[in-house]
Amino acid sequence: MKNLKKIISFISALTLMNTLTACGSNTDTEETTVKATQAPETSQTTEATPPKELDEEDQAVIAEMDIGDDEKLENGTVKWLSFWDLNPANGKPKSTELELFETKYGGNIEYIPTTYENRFNDLSTLVLGGTSPDLFPAADLDTFPGKAVSGMFDPFDDYLDFDSDLWTEGAKKLSDAHSLGGKHYVAVVATDAGCVCIYNKKTIEENGLDDPAELLAEGNWNWNTFKDMCVEFSDPDNNQYAFDGWWFETNLLLTTGSPVIDVKDGVVTSNLLSADMERAENFMLDMNKMNLPLPKAEYGWVEQPQRISEGTTLFYPCGVWALYEADLSKFGAEGEIMFVPMPKDPEADNYYLPSGVDAYALCKNASNPEGAAAFMKCKLMAVGDEKTQEIAEKQYREDYGWTDEMIDMWHTTKELTNENPVIDFYAGTSSDIYNIVHNPIKDASYNGKDWAVTRDEISAAVQNELDTLNETIKENF
């Protein structure tokens, strides 16, 4: 596995880190207050903090990159509305794509801060007030198709060539999936592991278990071997449990290749009645009956990642952003921490994996769509350039203490994800569908509820919502 070709550049993970950690943690940004037709108060340009400059060698690498026939922008300012900043925080390294955008295009990012909770309200206020930003984050997978249908975004196609060779296989597939009427409403510039299984190598060894990384290399890392390890390790009487966290259930479903809600050729479909869903849910129900998951209710419904280091929980399935921290001691000492992708569905025709995305939407009536597209191109070039991989790997070693083994596994995980990436659209359809689906699909694992009961309770309501949405799409796209 260590010799697998590194199709996706490691650098894309840096931006995904910013996106996912911003979503997964509390923000210090003060809540935005907006009036019906005025721009949010927080839309005032904030003074950028001095970044940690790339060293001269890294700057030289970027300066030598060829952007083709493109010239410097007449308007280099791209307005970015988000709850996190594309500009680096104080003391943090500048991303290679931002350095490229500034150097080659004369560009800059004007950050318009908002909060996670208020971001769509603020976007609507700015659009209606005639002061639209240019770019909006789409990595949370809640912008499409619902917000595109409601008129918050414009397609990228007049400004970006989605058939160019800048796109990796996975990014192209997922960009195409975000299409209505043949137009792309989200630019997915990179795919990444949406969830990995973090574990402690010392715990594996002390319990005489097979190393998941070795099982992956042998082509034998799947639901069955995962479950066998969980059964062998778990001992509730001695406070030992197989896995913890909030990410396992939905991401296991995605390894079937069938998301809960999918979009194909502009038609939104439900897989709630599919055999794949039933098989995955019954698998999780069986693990619940065997008392394999950490009983969250006994811990106040708060995840306990430090148990990985303590050796009392075997796996911590989570977004890989959990490993983008200077202090990883909650998972173990240096050299003990390792991870693998989600296990393969043994009945699936391919190794489908949940994908994180580095993704962006073009705001309705954006004042600088050309600048927004140029920044997207810079991100694509950073993903595809081998030399930027070396810059990123150096940052991972220096900033997060990753070992060569972890970096090799990350390349492997990214390649596997890129081949068959799967995302779920249920958060992007409507708040009603999200509320109907989100917790019930976890009931088998959390509460031991039979899937057939859950399915019968929610499937008709979901389909009614989708029928209405599809009719709107048909009429307007």
Backbone torsions as a table, in degrees:
resi	resn	phi	psi	omega
1	MET	NA	-29.1	-176.0
2	LYS	-67.5	-18.2	-178.0
3	ASN	-97.6	6.8	177.2
4	LEU	-59.7	140.3	178.4
5	LYS	-62.0	134.7	-176.7
6	LYS	-85.4	81.9	-173.8
7	ILE	-66.8	-46.1	-179.3
8	ILE	-97.2	135.7	178.8
9	SER	-69.0	143.4	178.6
10	PHE	-63.5	-22.5	-174.1
11	ILE	-63.5	-28.7	-177.4
12	SER	-61.8	-27.2	-179.3
13	ALA	-64.6	-26.3	-179.7
14	LEU	-63.1	-43.7	179.2
15	THR	-72.4	-39.3	176.9
16	LEU	-61.1	-35.7	176.5
17	MET	-56.7	-49.0	-179.3
18	ASN	-59.9	-42.1	-178.3
19	THR	-65.2	-50.9	-172.5
20	LEU	-74.1	-37.4	178.3
21	THR	-68.6	-33.2	178.0
22	ALA	-64.7	-38.5	179.3
23	CYS	-73.8	-35.2	-173.3
24	GLY	-86.0	-2.3	-178.2
25	SER	-129.8	165.1	178.1
26	ASN	-71.1	141.3	179.4
27	THR	-98.3	145.6	177.7
28	ASP	-89.1	-3.3	-179.2
29	THR	-65.3	131.4	179.1
30	GLU	-65.4	138.8	-177.1
31	GLU	-58.7	134.8	-177.0
32	THR	-82.4	136.4	175.2
33	THR	-112.9	125.8	-177.3
34	VAL	-126.8	152.5	172.9
35	LYS	-103.3	166.9	-168.1
36	ALA	-54.8	-40.6	-175.5
37	THR	-126.1	20.6	-179.3
38	GLN	-114.5	154.2	175.5
39	ALA	-68.6	149.8	178.8
40	PRO	-64.3	146.7	-179.7
41	GLU	-58.6	-32.5	-178.3
42	THR	-76.5	1.8	-179.7
43	SER	-79.7	-2.3	176.4
44	GLN	-66.3	139.8	-178.5
45	THR	-61.4	131.8	178.8
46	THR	-100.2	147.1	-179.3
47	GLU	-70.4	126.1	-178.1
48	ALA	-69.4	137.9	176.8
49	THR	-82.5	147.2	-177.3
50	PRO	-61.7	125.2	179.8
51	PRO	-82.4	167.1	170.0
52	LYS	-80.0	110.6	-173.8
53	GLU	-67.0	144.0	171.5
54	LEU	-64.4	147.9	179.8
55	ASP	-70.3	168.1	-172.7
56	GLU	-60.2	-37.3	-179.8
57	GLU	-64.3	-43.9	179.4
58	ASP	-67.5	-38.9	176.7
59	GLN	-61.6	-38.0	179.9
60	ALA	-65.3	-37.7	177.7
61	VAL	-59.5	-45.4	-178.0
62	ILE	-69.9	-38.5	-180.0
63	ALA	-62.3	-27.9	-178.1
64	GLU	-85.5	-9.2	-177.3
65	MET	-67.8	138.8	-177.0
66	ASP	-95.8	119.7	179.7
67	ILE	-99.5	11.9	178.7
68	GLY	84.4	-143.0	-176.3
69	ASP	-89.1	1.8	-176.7
70	ASP	-64.9	144.2	178.4
71	GLU	-111.9	171.4	177.4
72	LYS	-60.0	145.9	-176.4
73	LEU	-74.0	142.2	171.5
74	GLU	-65.1	-39.1	175.4
75	ASN	-119.5	105.6	-175.4
76	GLY	-87.1	-8.0	-174.9
77	THR	-86.7	121.4	176.3
78	VAL	-111.1	121.9	-177.6
79	LYS	-88.5	124.6	-172.3
80	TRP	-118.4	109.2	177.8
81	LEU	-94.9	118.0	-177.5
82	SER	-165.8	172.1	174.1
83	PHE	-96.6	8.4	172.7
84	TRP	-146.1	155.6	-169.9
85	ASP	-102.5	136.6	172.8
86	LEU	-75.0	-22.4	173.6
87	ASN	-75.8	145.9	-176.6
88	PRO	-71.9	146.4	175.1
89	ALA	-73.1	168.3	-178.2
90	ASN	-54.8	122.9	177.0
91	GLY	83.9	-6.8	-179.5
92	LYS	-90.9	150.4	-178.7
93	PRO	-71.2	143.1	175.3
94	LYS	-70.7	139.8	178.5
95	SER	-69.5	152.6	179.7
96	THR	-64.9	-33.9	-179.4
97	GLU	-68.6	-34.6	177.5
98	LEU	-70.4	-41.3	176.0
99	GLU	-60.0	-41.6	179.0
100	LEU	-65.4	-43.3	-179.9
101	PHE	-62.0	-42.2	-179.9
102	GLU	-70.5	-41.9	-174.2
103	THR	-74.0	-45.1	-172.3
104	LYS	-88.8	-36.8	-174.2
105	TYR	-106.4	-7.6	-173.8
106	GLY	67.3	29.9	-174.2
107	GLY	-92.5	166.7	173.5
108	ASN	-154.8	154.4	-179.7
109	ILE	-104.7	121.1	173.9
110	GLU	-96.0	112.3	-176.3
111	TYR	-82.9	124.5	173.6
112	ILE	-109.3	100.2	-173.8
113	PRO	-75.8	144.4	173.2
114	THR	-141.9	-169.9	173.5
115	THR	-113.6	161.4	178.3
116	TYR	-57.9	-42.2	-176.5
117	GLU	-70.1	-33.6	-171.8
118	ASN	-102.4	2.6	-169.1
119	ARG	-61.9	-38.8	-179.3
120	PHE	-73.7	-36.5	175.9
121	ASN	-62.9	-42.8	179.5
122	ASP	-66.9	-38.5	176.7
123	LEU	-61.5	-46.0	179.5
124	SER	-60.3	-41.7	-179.8
125	THR	-62.9	-43.9	-179.0
126	LEU	-67.2	-42.1	179.7
127	VAL	-64.0	-48.3	-179.7
128	LEU	-65.2	-29.6	179.6
129	GLY	-83.7	0.9	178.4
130	GLY	76.3	19.4	178.6
131	THR	-125.1	50.8	-175.1
132	SER	-60.4	138.4	166.4
133	PRO	-71.1	179.2	-179.4
134	ASP	-99.2	-48.4	-174.7
135	LEU	-121.4	151.0	-178.8
136	PHE	-141.4	141.0	-177.8
137	PRO	-71.4	137.7	178.4
138	ALA	-122.8	11.8	-176.7
139	ALA	-71.3	-18.9	178.1
140	ASP	-80.1	-1.8	175.4
141	LEU	60.2	32.3	177.5
142	ASP	-121.8	16.5	177.5
143	THR	-98.2	-19.3	-171.0
144	PHE	-133.4	138.5	3.2
145	PRO	-90.7	-11.5	-169.4
146	GLY	-57.9	-48.4	-176.5
147	LYS	-73.1	-28.0	174.3
148	ALA	-68.9	-41.4	179.0
149	VAL	-64.1	-35.1	-178.3
150	SER	-79.7	-2.1	172.3
151	GLY	91.7	20.5	179.7
152	MET	-83.4	-17.6	-173.8
153	PHE	-133.2	154.5	173.2
154	ASP	-108.3	155.0	176.1
155	PRO	-72.1	154.8	-179.9
156	PHE	-85.4	-10.7	-161.7
157	ASP	-62.5	-25.9	177.5
158	ASP	-73.5	-9.6	-173.4
159	TYR	-126.3	-19.0	-180.0
160	LEU	-125.5	140.9	176.8
161	ASP	-97.0	104.0	-177.4
162	PHE	-78.8	-1.2	175.7
163	ASP	-103.2	3.1	-179.8
164	SER	-73.5	162.0	-177.4
165	ASP	-80.7	7.4	175.2
166	LEU	-71.0	-24.9	-174.7
167	TRP	-82.4	134.1	171.2
168	THR	-75.1	167.9	-177.1
169	GLU	-58.0	-49.3	-177.5
170	GLY	-67.6	-41.9	179.8
171	ALA	-64.0	-37.6	177.6
172	LYS	-64.9	-45.6	179.7
173	LYS	-59.2	-45.3	-175.4
174	LEU	-78.3	-28.8	172.1
175	SER	-64.3	-44.5	178.3
176	ASP	-61.1	-34.3	-179.7
177	ALA	-66.5	-23.2	179.6
178	HIS	-93.4	45.7	-176.0
179	SER	-117.6	143.6	171.2
180	LEU	-133.9	132.8	-179.1
181	GLY	58.1	30.7	179.5
182	GLY	77.0	9.2	-179.0
183	LYS	-115.7	142.5	-176.7
184	HIS	-90.8	118.4	-179.2
185	TYR	-99.4	-2.4	173.5
186	VAL	-142.0	135.3	172.7
187	ALA	-100.7	108.4	173.6
188	VAL	-89.8	107.8	-174.8
189	VAL	-91.3	-14.1	176.7
190	ALA	-161.7	148.1	171.1
191	THR	-104.8	159.5	-178.1
192	ASP	-156.0	168.0	178.6
193	ALA	-66.3	119.8	178.5
194	GLY	-75.0	-23.4	179.4
195	CYS	-160.4	139.2	173.8
196	VAL	-129.1	160.4	175.6
197	CYS	-98.5	105.8	179.1
198	ILE	-84.6	138.4	178.9
199	TYR	-148.6	169.8	179.9
200	ASN	-109.5	121.2	-175.7
201	LYS	-63.2	-33.8	179.1
202	LYS	-64.0	-41.1	178.1
203	THR	-63.2	-41.8	177.7
204	ILE	-58.7	-48.5	-176.9
205	GLU	-66.0	-44.2	-176.6
206	GLU	-66.2	-23.5	179.6
207	ASN	-100.4	7.6	176.3
208	GLY	64.1	32.2	-177.9
209	LEU	-96.6	156.9	174.5
210	ASP	-69.3	139.5	177.8
211	ASP	-71.7	123.4	-180.0
212	PRO	-56.4	-34.3	178.7
213	ALA	-63.1	-37.1	177.2
214	GLU	-71.3	-38.1	176.1
215	LEU	-62.0	-40.0	177.8
216	LEU	-62.4	-44.8	-179.6
217	ALA	-62.4	-30.0	179.6
218	GLU	-85.6	-2.9	-176.3
219	GLY	74.1	26.3	-175.0
220	ASN	-125.0	25.1	176.9
221	TRP	-98.9	102.2	-175.8
222	ASN	-145.9	-178.4	-179.0
223	TRP	-54.7	-40.3	-174.4
224	ASN	-68.1	-46.3	179.6
225	THR	-69.5	-34.0	174.7
226	PHE	-59.9	-49.0	-178.3
227	LYS	-65.2	-39.8	179.2
228	ASP	-59.5	-43.0	178.4
229	MET	-64.1	-40.9	-179.7
230	CYS	-63.0	-42.6	-180.0
231	VAL	-64.7	-43.9	-177.8
232	GLU	-65.3	-35.4	-176.1
233	PHE	-82.2	-38.7	-170.0
234	SER	-65.1	137.8	177.7
235	ASP	-154.9	80.9	-175.6
236	PRO	-54.9	-32.4	-179.6
237	ASP	-64.1	-25.7	177.8
238	ASN	-109.6	22.0	175.2
239	ASN	62.9	32.5	175.4
240	GLN	-109.6	126.7	-178.6
241	TYR	-130.8	160.3	-170.3
242	ALA	-80.4	-42.1	-176.1
243	PHE	-156.3	160.7	-176.6
244	ASP	-142.4	175.9	175.5
245	GLY	103.6	172.7	-175.7
246	TRP	-104.7	0.9	-169.0
247	TRP	-103.4	-8.2	-170.0
248	PHE	-67.0	-49.7	-166.5
249	GLU	-64.0	-55.0	-178.3
250	THR	-61.6	-39.6	-176.7
251	ASN	-74.8	-28.1	171.8
252	LEU	-65.8	-41.1	177.6
253	LEU	-56.1	-40.3	-175.7
254	LEU	-69.7	-20.6	177.6
255	THR	-69.3	-12.3	173.0
256	THR	-73.6	-16.9	-174.2
257	GLY	89.6	-1.3	-177.2
258	SER	-119.6	101.7	175.7
259	PRO	-68.5	162.2	178.8
260	VAL	-60.3	-49.5	176.2
261	ILE	-122.9	128.9	-176.8
262	ASP	-123.4	161.1	173.9
263	VAL	-128.7	120.6	178.9
264	LYS	-133.4	124.6	179.8
265	ASP	53.0	38.2	177.1
266	GLY	77.5	7.7	178.5
267	VAL	-111.5	128.4	-178.4
268	VAL	-92.4	127.2	-174.9
269	THR	-127.3	156.6	177.9
270	SER	-109.5	141.0	174.8
271	ASN	-110.3	16.8	-176.9
272	LEU	-61.2	-27.3	-178.8
273	LEU	-95.8	5.1	-173.7
274	SER	-78.2	156.8	176.2
275	ALA	-66.3	-31.6	178.1
276	ASP	-61.3	-46.2	179.2
277	MET	-61.7	-44.6	-178.2
278	GLU	-62.9	-42.5	-179.6
279	ARG	-63.7	-45.2	-179.7
280	ALA	-65.9	-42.8	-179.5
281	GLU	-66.2	-38.1	178.1
282	ASN	-68.1	-33.8	175.1
283	PHE	-61.3	-44.8	179.7
284	MET	-69.6	-37.1	178.0
285	LEU	-62.5	-40.7	179.3
286	ASP	-62.7	-40.6	178.4
287	MET	-66.5	-35.5	176.4
288	ASN	-63.4	-43.6	-179.4
289	LYS	-63.9	-25.1	178.7
290	MET	-91.1	6.5	178.3
291	ASN	58.9	39.8	-179.4
292	LEU	-83.2	-40.5	179.9
293	PRO	-71.6	149.5	171.4
294	LEU	-58.3	128.1	-179.5
295	PRO	-70.9	95.9	-172.5
296	LYS	-59.2	-35.4	-177.8
297	ALA	-60.0	-32.7	-178.9
298	GLU	-73.5	-13.4	179.9
299	TYR	-114.7	25.8	177.8
300	GLY	65.0	26.4	-178.9
301	TRP	58.4	33.6	176.7
302	VAL	-115.6	126.4	-178.9
303	GLU	-66.3	155.3	-172.8
304	GLN	-127.3	69.9	-176.4
305	PRO	-62.8	-25.3	-178.6
306	GLN	-64.9	-16.9	178.3
307	ARG	-67.5	-20.2	175.1
308	ILE	-64.3	-46.4	177.3
309	SER	-65.1	-36.9	-179.2
310	GLU	-71.7	-16.6	-179.5
311	GLY	81.5	18.2	-179.5
312	THR	-105.5	-9.1	170.9
313	THR	-126.9	136.1	-173.6
314	LEU	-82.3	-48.4	-175.8
315	PHE	-126.0	146.9	173.8
316	TYR	-128.0	85.3	176.9
317	PRO	-68.3	127.8	-173.9
318	CYS	-162.6	164.3	169.5
319	GLY	-60.7	143.9	-174.0
320	VAL	-65.8	-12.1	176.2
321	TRP	-59.6	-19.9	178.4
322	ALA	-62.6	-18.1	179.5
323	LEU	-98.0	3.3	178.8
324	TYR	-97.0	58.3	179.3
325	GLU	-135.5	149.0	179.1
326	ALA	-67.4	-31.4	-179.2
327	ASP	-114.0	107.8	179.5
328	LEU	-107.0	21.5	-173.3
329	SER	-63.9	-21.9	178.2
330	LYS	-64.9	-19.1	177.7
331	PHE	-99.7	-14.1	178.7
332	GLY	143.2	177.5	178.1
333	ALA	-77.7	165.9	179.3
334	GLU	-57.8	131.9	-178.9
335	GLY	92.9	-14.1	179.1
336	GLU	-92.7	-22.4	-171.3
337	ILE	-83.7	134.2	178.3
338	MET	-151.7	168.8	179.7
339	PHE	-154.7	161.4	174.6
340	VAL	-140.4	162.2	174.1
341	PRO	-66.9	170.4	174.9
342	MET	-58.2	146.1	-178.3
343	PRO	-66.4	149.2	-178.5
344	LYS	-72.0	142.2	169.5
345	ASP	-70.5	115.9	-175.7
346	PRO	-65.6	-16.2	179.9
347	GLU	-101.7	-1.5	180.0
348	ALA	-79.5	152.8	-178.1
349	ASP	-78.6	-16.1	177.5
350	ASN	-140.8	169.3	175.3
351	TYR	-86.9	87.4	178.8
352	TYR	-81.2	139.3	-179.8
353	LEU	-134.4	142.5	174.8
354	PRO	-63.6	134.8	-175.4
355	SER	-112.1	131.7	161.5
356	GLY	-81.7	157.4	-178.8
357	VAL	-133.9	143.0	165.4
358	ASP	-97.6	104.4	-166.2
359	ALA	-141.9	150.5	-173.2
360	TYR	-142.5	148.4	175.6
361	ALA	-116.5	144.6	178.1
362	LEU	-90.7	118.5	-174.2
363	CYS	-67.0	148.9	178.2
364	LYS	-57.7	131.6	178.2
365	ASN	57.7	36.9	177.8
366	ALA	-57.5	139.9	-178.0
367	SER	-78.2	-20.7	-177.2
368	ASN	-138.1	63.6	179.7
369	PRO	-64.5	-30.4	177.9
370	GLU	-64.8	-41.3	177.4
371	GLY	-66.2	-39.5	177.7
372	ALA	-61.6	-42.5	179.4
373	ALA	-66.2	-37.4	178.1
374	ALA	-63.1	-39.4	177.9
375	PHE	-67.6	-37.3	175.4
376	MET	-61.0	-40.2	178.9
377	LYS	-63.7	-39.2	177.9
378	CYS	-62.5	-39.5	178.6
379	LYS	-66.3	-41.3	178.0
380	LEU	-63.0	-40.0	179.9
381	MET	-67.3	-37.2	177.7
382	ALA	-64.7	-37.1	178.0
383	VAL	-64.7	-38.4	-171.8
384	GLY	-91.2	-3.4	-175.4
385	ASP	-97.0	125.5	-176.6
386	GLU	-65.5	-33.6	-176.8
387	LYS	-68.4	-31.3	177.4
388	THR	-70.1	-21.7	173.9
389	GLN	-59.7	-43.3	-177.8
390	GLU	-63.8	-38.1	177.0
391	ILE	-62.3	-46.1	-177.6
392	ALA	-65.6	-42.9	-179.6
393	GLU	-61.9	-38.3	177.7
394	LYS	-62.2	-42.0	178.6
395	GLN	-65.0	-37.7	179.6
396	TYR	-65.6	-41.3	178.6
397	ARG	-66.8	-45.5	-174.1
398	GLU	-75.9	-39.6	-173.9
399	ASP	-89.3	-29.3	-173.7
400	TYR	-123.1	-3.1	176.5
401	GLY	70.1	27.5	179.1
402	TRP	-69.0	145.2	176.2
403	THR	-91.2	166.7	176.4
404	ASP	-59.1	-36.2	179.8
405	GLU	-63.1	-41.0	178.7
406	MET	-66.8	-41.3	-179.9
407	ILE	-65.6	-41.5	176.8
408	ASP	-61.4	-42.3	179.4
409	MET	-66.7	-34.4	179.2
410	TRP	-65.1	-41.8	176.0
411	HIS	-61.4	-42.8	179.2
412	THR	-62.2	-45.4	-179.4
413	THR	-63.1	-41.1	179.7
414	LYS	-66.1	-39.7	178.6
415	GLU	-64.9	-44.9	179.2
416	LEU	-62.0	-40.6	178.2
417	THR	-64.7	-40.5	-178.4
418	ASN	-63.7	-30.6	-178.6
419	GLU	-70.0	-42.1	-177.3
420	ASN	-141.1	67.8	-177.9
421	PRO	-76.9	142.2	178.7
422	VAL	-131.2	132.6	173.8
423	ILE	-127.2	161.5	179.1
424	ASP	-113.4	138.1	-177.1
425	PHE	-100.2	7.0	-172.6
426	TYR	-66.2	-28.0	177.4
427	ALA	-75.2	-18.5	-176.7
428	GLY	-99.6	-2.3	-179.8
429	THR	-80.4	-64.2	177.6
430	SER	-162.6	160.0	178.1
431	SER	-64.8	-31.9	178.8
432	ASP	-63.6	-47.1	179.8
433	ILE	-64.8	-41.9	177.5
434	TYR	-56.5	-47.6	-177.9
435	ASN	-66.5	-32.7	178.9
436	ILE	-71.0	-37.4	-168.9
437	VAL	-94.7	-41.5	-161.4
438	HIS	-56.2	-54.7	-179.0
439	ASN	-79.0	-39.8	-179.7
440	PRO	-57.9	-34.0	-179.1
441	ILE	-70.9	-7.9	177.2
442	LYS	-103.4	-1.7	-174.2
443	ASP	-64.3	-33.8	179.7
444	ALA	-61.8	-42.3	-178.4
445	SER	-78.2	-41.9	-175.0
446	TYR	-80.2	-44.1	-169.5
447	ASN	-117.9	1.9	178.6
448	GLY	67.0	31.2	-178.0
449	LYS	-89.3	134.2	-178.2
450	ASP	-63.9	133.8	-175.5
451	TRP	-63.6	-36.1	-178.7
452	ALA	-59.0	-36.0	179.0
453	VAL	-69.1	-47.2	179.6
454	THR	-60.8	-46.1	-178.7
455	ARG	-57.9	-44.9	-178.9
456	ASP	-66.8	-28.3	-178.7
457	GLU	-75.2	-31.0	-170.0
458	ILE	-115.4	-20.2	-169.5
459	SER	-64.9	-40.9	-178.0
460	ALA	-66.2	-42.1	-179.9
461	ALA	-64.5	-40.6	178.4
462	VAL	-63.5	-44.4	-177.7
463	GLN	-64.6	-37.0	176.7
464	ASN	-60.7	-43.3	177.7
465	GLU	-62.6	-43.7	-178.6
466	LEU	-67.2	-36.5	178.0
467	ASP	-60.4	-42.9	178.8
468	THR	-65.2	-44.2	180.0
469	LEU	-63.5	-43.9	-179.5
470	ASN	-64.9	-33.9	177.7
471	GLU	-67.1	-39.1	176.7
472	THR	-64.3	-42.4	178.5
473	ILE	-62.4	-43.4	-179.3
474	LYS	-61.2	-38.5	-176.6
475	GLU	-77.5	-27.0	-171.0
476	ASN	-114.7	-10.0	-178.0
477	PHE	-126.7	NA	NA
